[in-house]
């Protein structure tokens, strides 16, 4: 028996289950596995024994009834039960945060140390490239936002 197989077999045992003869013989003869088993046993003995924790009654019925009530109830919780296809990829707060970060980056670019450095290295031609890239970023952001919130947009347009 190899050390890897011996340790796999030992770790599969329940806490009070005795190892097989082959496993016990390997642990006795192999100093590496013996130290490992000794360390695991010492670690388990460091934890105090716990009482058997079982609920006093069967909770499956009341929990499932409560879930059924939540699914049937209209209101703010109804949105959380939308199917995976209807749910947006990211929450609205994440989209707003991302949009604000893009906007802050666009506003703060002229105040950073990069424009003078680029003027010296490349010349003034870099500004056109920057504006094109920022336009592309805004277009992609807007497209992804609208595409991931189509069901909400349809619902909003039907209400008006």
N, C-alpha and C positions, 0 to 999 in steps of 0.2 A: 504494500500500500504506500502511495506517495504521500508526502506531507500535505500537498494541496487537497487531495481527496480525503485525507484524515481530518483536516480542519473543517472541510465542508460537512463531513459526516458528523463531527462533533457539534458544530453549530446548528445542525438540524435537530439535535436531540432536545426534548423538553427538559425543563429545569431538573426534575428528579428522575429522569430516565437514565438507566444504566447503559453505557456504551457496549457495543458488540465485543466479542473476544478479540477479533482482529484489530479493531480500533484501540481497545485497551492495551493490547500488546505493542502496537505502534507508539502510542503515547508513552508507555513505559520505556521503550528502547530508544526513542528519538529525543535527544536533549532539547532540540529546538521546539518541537511540538509540546513536550512536557512543560517547558517554561511558559509557553503560550496558554496552555490549558490551566496551569497554576495561576497565571495572572487573571484569566477570565473568571476562574472560581473565586479568587480573592475579591475581585470587583463585585461579583454577585453577592458575596457574603457581607460586603460593606453596606448594602441596602437592607433596611429592616424589613421583615416579612409584613406583607399587607393582608388585610382581611379581604375575603371574597366580596367584590363590589358588584352587586346585581340590583337592578331597579326592583322596587317592591311590587310593581304591576307591569303588565304588558303595555308598552307605550306606542306600539305600531298603530293601533286603531285611532287613538286621539290625534296623533301626529298627522296621519294620512287624512283624517277628517278636516283638520285645520288647513292643510295644504289645498284640499278641494275647495274649502270656503274662500281662501285667498284667490284661487284661480277664477272663481265665479264672481267675486266682488268687483264691481266697477270702481274706478277711482284712481288715485295716484299709483297704487300698487299694480294696476292692470298693465302698465307699460313694461314692468319687469318680467312679465310672462309672455312677451312677444317671442315668436319663433326666432331661431338663429338667423334665418334669412331676412327677417324684418329688423333685427337689431343693428344699429350702426356699429361700424368697426371700432371706433373710439367714441368715448362720451363727448358731449358737447363742450364740457369744460376743458378737455384735452385739446380739442380743436381751437377753442378760443385762446388758450394759453400758447399754442403753437403760432397762431396768427399774430398775437401780440409780440412774441419773440421775433418773428420775421419783420414786423413793423419797427420794433425797437432797433433791430440791426440796420434796417434801411435808414432810419433817422440818424443813428450814431456813426455811420460810416464816415461822413465828412469830418467828424471830430476825432477820429482815431489817427494813429501815426502812420497808417498804411498809405493814404493818398499822396502825401509828399514823397514817400519812399518810391511809390510806383511812378510818380512824375519824373523822378530822377533816373530810374532804371529804364522805363518803357517810353516815357513821354506822355503827352496828354491823350493819346489814343486809347488808353485803358478805360477811360470813362464810358465810352460807347459800349464796350464789352460788358462792363459792370451793369449798365442799365438794361442791356439785353438779357443778361443772366437773371437780374432781379425780376424783370418782366416774366421770364420763363418760370421762375420759382412761384410767383404770385398766381400765374395761370394754372400751374400744376396743383398748387394748394387749393385753389378755388374749385377746380374740376374734381379733385378727390373729395372735398368737403360736400359738394352738391351730390356727387355720385353715391356717397355713403349715407346720405340723409334723404333719399328720394321719397321714401314712404312718409316721412315727417313733412316734406315739402308738399306732397300730394294732399295730405290731410289738411295742411294749412291753407292751400288754395281752394279746397272744397268748402272750407268754413266761410270763405268770403263770398 
